[in-house]
Amino acid sequence: MTTFTAACIQNNALNNIDDNLPIVRDLVREAASLKADFIALPECVSLMEPDNKALRAKVPEERDHPFIPMYEEEARNSGAWILGGTLAVKVDDGRIANRLYLFNPAGQITATYDKIHMFDVDLGGGEFYKESATYAPGDKAVVTELPWGSLGMSICYDIRFAYLYRRLAQAGAEILCAPAAFTKITGEAHWHILQRARAIETGSFVISPGLCGVHAEGRETFGHSVIIDPWGKVLADGGPDVGVVTAEIDLSKVSEARGKVPALTHDREFETIAPSTDQAAE
């Protein structure tokens, strides 16, 4: 079987895990009621806490995170695969992992991925972020199996690094995910372009749920969860508000797109020529 129904959940995460849990659970159940086979949730789905000191105090160890048993139960009850967004969990070095989880319909965790690229940016106007001060970056790209095909896992800022998606696709991924908490500023400028580019470059489906709305301390995220086909067509867009969007996925479209433009097989070795420091100075 190469077809399935994918859903993206879009929520406005509060700065308390216990407050977010029933809201997210209800959205998962709404997606299941729409007969979704694969339900994807955003980055920071369980907690949006802009204050780093407060964040460290609120983040549990993985074994104690209440979202994990909730996802296990909802996966079993719905019979769906759940890409549980990212959960902040403590790791051994005292920092936090921004970790993406995949649950099968038996409620088992079948894959995890820790965000590789850290969002260390200055957007101007006093809006700046330094994830590396709080989060420990991952060091492994992950491709895992779904019943319909292979899934390449990524998170938010990763979407700006095209080489990651090329490697995922060349390792067999036919579906790419990038759960996100894109800022409103960068989302308005870059979100749709980057998501469509990754789909087109690799001939893959892209399923990227995003947080939306205004959060604690006025942080604002873009929303617009998207499901995109391998030719770059947007099949679903969540807009700016809380909710669920779905689309039918036909994985035969992957081989069709890659057959038309087999760019993944056209890599070449080449030399980079650049001026030396002395030449540049002249």
Secondary structure, DSSP 8 states (H G I E B T S, - for coil): --EEEEEEEE----S-HHHHHHHHHHHHHHHHHTT-SEEE--TTTT-----HHHHHHH--BGGG-THHHHHHHHHHHH--EEEEEEEEEE-TTSSEEEEEEEE-TTS-EEEEEE--S--EEE-STT-EEEGGGTB------EEEE-SSSEEEE--GGGGG-HHHHHHHHHTT-SEEE--B--BHHHIIIIIHHHHHHHHHHHT-EEEE-B-EEE-GGG-EEE---EEE-TTS-EEEE-TTSSEEEEEEEETHHHHHHHHH--GGG-----------HHHHH-
